[in-house]
Amino acid sequence: MARGERLTTTVSTKGQVILPKAIRRLRRWDAGTRLVVEDREDGVLLKPAPLFAPTQIDDVFGCLAYSGKAKTIEEMDAAVADEARRRARD
């Protein structure tokens, strides 16, 4: 499908619209893909719905509470390296 090529579709009696296969394939919108519909002055915009609800840092800060002495950067780096080596062995 060439960029800017115009494709057409029809609204059914149930209000359904079938997106042309070329668009679905290009966007990788398989059956079941959730789309956000935005009404714009010049038309309607469809875009993939976010996989997760938007959050703010205050919503999630501290959700994995840790009690104990704070780890140093070196200790964290060592733990990450140890886990990487363990996964490489498996």
N, C-alpha and C positions, 0 to 999 in steps of 0.2 A: 504494500500500500504506500503510495507516494505521500509525502508530507503535504498537508493542506488539501488532500483529495477529499471531496465532499461525498459522504455516504448518507443515505436516507433510511428511515425506519418509520413505523406507524404506531400510534398509540392504540392499544386494544380497548374493547368495551370495559375491561376491568382496570384500565389505566396502566397497563403493562407496556413496556417498551423493550424490544429485543435489540441489544447492541450487536452491531455487525461483527462477525467472527474475526475479521481482520483487526478490529479495535481490541476485542477481548484477548486475542493472541498477543498483540503488541504490548498491551498493558499487563499481561499474565493474570487476567481476571477470570479465574476458573469459577465453575458453579459454586455458589455459596459465598462468594466474595461479598463482604459488606461494604457498601458505598455510602458516603455522605453526599446529600443532595443540597446544593446551594442555589437559591433563586437569585439570579443576577439581573441587572437592568437589561443586558443584551442577550440573555438566555439562561440556561440552566447548566451548572457545573457539577460534574460527578467526579469524586475522588475517593480513594480507598479510605475506609474508616480506620482510625488508629487502633492498634491491637490492644492498647492499654489506655485506661482513663488518664487524662492529664492529672499530674500531681504537683504539689509544691514541696520544697525541701522540708518544711515544717510538718507535712503530712507523714513523712517517712523517717525523719530524723530520729535516731534512737530506737528504731524498731528491732534492731539486732543488738540489744544492750550487751555490754561486756563489763564484767566486774573483775577487777584485778589491776595489776600494774600495767601502765601503758607500754605497748611494744615499741621498740625502736624501728627505724626504717631498715636497719641492717637485719634485725630479727624477722621483719616481714619479708624482706627480699630472700632470706635464707629459707623461710617456710614456703614461699612460692617456688623456689628452685627445687626444694625437696619434693614437693607435690608433682612438679613437672617430671622429675626423674622417676618418681613412682609410677606415673601414668605411662611413661615411655617403656617401662619394664612390662607393664600389663598388656 
